Amino acid sequence: MRAGAIRNRLSSEPRTPDATPMSDTPPPPAAPPAKLTPAGRKFPCGQCGARLDYDPRASRLKCPYCGHDQAVVTDEAAEIVERDYLDALGRADAKSKAIPGHGTETRCPGCGAVVILDDKVAADACPFCTTHLETTPVAVEGLLPPESLIAFAVDLRGAREAFTAWIESRWFAPTELKTVLALGRLVGVYLPYWTYDSDTSSSYEGERGDDYQELVRYTERLADGRSEDRTRTVTRTRWSSASGTVECAFDDLLVPATTSLTADRLAEIGAYQLKKLKPFDAAYLSGFQAERYSVGLKEGFQVAKELMQPEIVRTIEADIGGDHQRIHGKRTRYSSITFKHVLLPAWVAAYRYNAKVYQVTVNGQTGRVSGERPWSASKLAGAALAVVLVVAVVATAVMVFNR
């Protein structure tokens, strides 16, 4: 985002102490200030010692065993920083960090997705294709670490409710599809994205078309064979050369850095509200998986350039003016390029039906569902038979009535 960064502000105004009577009893010691979770710590439960998971419904860390919960303590000074694009491309040390608490990754032998694993938590199947993850995890290396994310707002129960509603609205879907929920195959995954900001300056050459009306005479042959001279008004276009330079500014162009889900699938689950980005904190990943980006920083900017083109073209056409515009050539310079590596939440369900893998995805922020499903041959055959029977009954009734 422009104008620096977004700060995670928490109220820190001093409170005025209440008036209390004098006493010889010394006051109890003040509670120690909350400490930030050090990198790599696994968020142990304060009551039973088990690992705490992030609970989207409560927006707190919660123990799945004893129910104890606690707040996510964030660094008030943390900022969402936009990094210089060219500087990151030229620095080898820019890719030297790993995500705290997620130091290993494994590549799926089926679809090729690289899943970044929660330390000491085993993942037995790929969330994108259900292939068994037999590959031994390796240390995360060469990663531009994420510095911001949108935390899950839809929990597993909410995702299942959205998934169930989606399934029930799919006519002629196999009944077995509902077993996906019963088998617990919905997996919460943080998907990698890039955002790009850029200023552009585009010089162009083209033509401007201005319409004008002209009265044209013509001869029309009438029905009785006679000819008659008539006139009509026609619109013509006068073209003139045009050239110039236009400037555009682009902010937070969102580019998926995953290839595990198709562009159509990602578009169908709807847009994320980027205003709710938070500075990265590993606590939000506790209990969830994260995918490593498969579209690199440089590749992502090429996609961003394509996303900029329609706006650049509209700006050039507005600059040319007139009733019509032709653009014969344009050259664009990109400057002040910055980027963010962000993680966005999604619930993914992958299932196999008749040896084919299908995916259903739930937006982890809004609950919107997108998916693909097989068609039930038996239900389609039953529907076709029902239509035939209805037609036969109607035809028989018509024949009897006409007698």
Secondary structure, DSSP 8 states (H G I E B T S, - for coil): --SS--B----------------SS-------------TT---B-TTT--B-EEETTTTEEE-TTT--EE-----TT-B---EEHHHHHH-GGGGB--BTTB-EEEE-TTT--EEEE-TT----B-TTT--B--S--EE--SB----EE----S-HHHHHHHHHHHHHT-TT--GGGGHHHHTT-EEEEEEEEEEEEEEEEEEEEEEEEEEEEEEEEEEEE-TTS-EEEEEEEEEEEEEEEEEEEEEEEEEEEEEE--SSS-HHHHHHT----GGG-EE--GGGGTT-EEE--SS-HHHHHHHHHHHHHHHHHHHHHHHH-SSEEEEEEEEEEEEEEEEEEEEEEEEEEEEEETTEEEEEEEETTT--EEE-----HHHHHHHHHHHHHHHHHHHHHHHHHH-
